[in-house]
Amino acid sequence: MVPFIIFMLIVAPMWLILHYRSKRQVSQGLSEKEYFQLSELAETADKMAERIKTLEAILDVESPNWRDKT
């Protein structure tokens, strides 16, 4: 019975406070810094995709069967 009382008086309130604090942070969305980082990552990914397309086009001209080698 004593462990249950200790749990209800100490652990449960802390658990609830931490749970609802994390829920509030998630519902607030991205911060300005996180949004900026996400935008930079998306821009970098777009540039990399364009470079990959260019490299594949070059390989298709220089070595038409390069895709079959993988």
C-alpha positions in Angstrom: 0.0 0.0 0.0 2.9 2.4 0.8 4.4 2.2 -2.7 1.0 3.0 -4.3 0.7 6.1 -2.0 4.2 7.2 -2.9 3.5 6.7 -6.6 0.2 8.8 -6.3 1.8 11.6 -4.4 5.1 12.0 -6.2 5.4 10.1 -9.5 1.9 10.6 -10.9 1.8 14.4 -10.6 5.3 14.7 -12.1 4.3 12.4 -14.9 1.2 14.4 -15.7 3.0 17.7 -15.6 5.7 16.5 -18.0 3.1 14.9 -20.3 1.0 18.0 -20.7 4.1 20.2 -21.0 5.3 18.1 -24.0 1.8 18.1 -25.5 1.8 21.9 -25.3 5.2 22.2 -27.0 4.1 19.9 -29.8 0.9 21.8 -30.4 2.8 25.1 -30.7 4.4 23.9 -33.9 7.9 24.8 -35.3 9.9 27.7 -33.8 11.3 30.3 -36.2 14.7 28.7 -36.0 13.4 25.3 -36.8 11.3 26.6 -39.7 14.5 28.3 -41.1 16.5 25.1 -40.7 13.7 23.1 -42.4 13.6 25.6 -45.3 17.4 25.3 -45.7 17.2 21.5 -45.7 14.4 21.6 -48.3 16.5 23.9 -50.5 19.6 21.7 -50.2 17.5 18.6 -51.1 16.2 20.4 -54.2 19.7 21.3 -55.3 20.9 17.8 -54.7 18.0 16.3 -56.7 18.8 18.7 -59.6 22.5 17.6 -59.5 21.6 14.0 -59.5 19.4 14.5 -62.6 22.3 16.2 -64.3 24.8 13.5 -63.4 22.4 10.8 -64.6 21.9 12.6 -67.9 25.7 12.8 -68.3 26.0 9.1 -67.5 23.2 8.2 -69.9 25.1 9.9 -72.7 28.6 8.6 -71.8 27.7 5.1 -70.7 24.2 4.1 -71.7 24.2 0.8 -69.8 25.4 2.2 -66.4 22.0 1.5 -64.8 22.2 -2.2 -65.6 25.5 -2.6 -63.7 23.9 -2.1 -60.2 
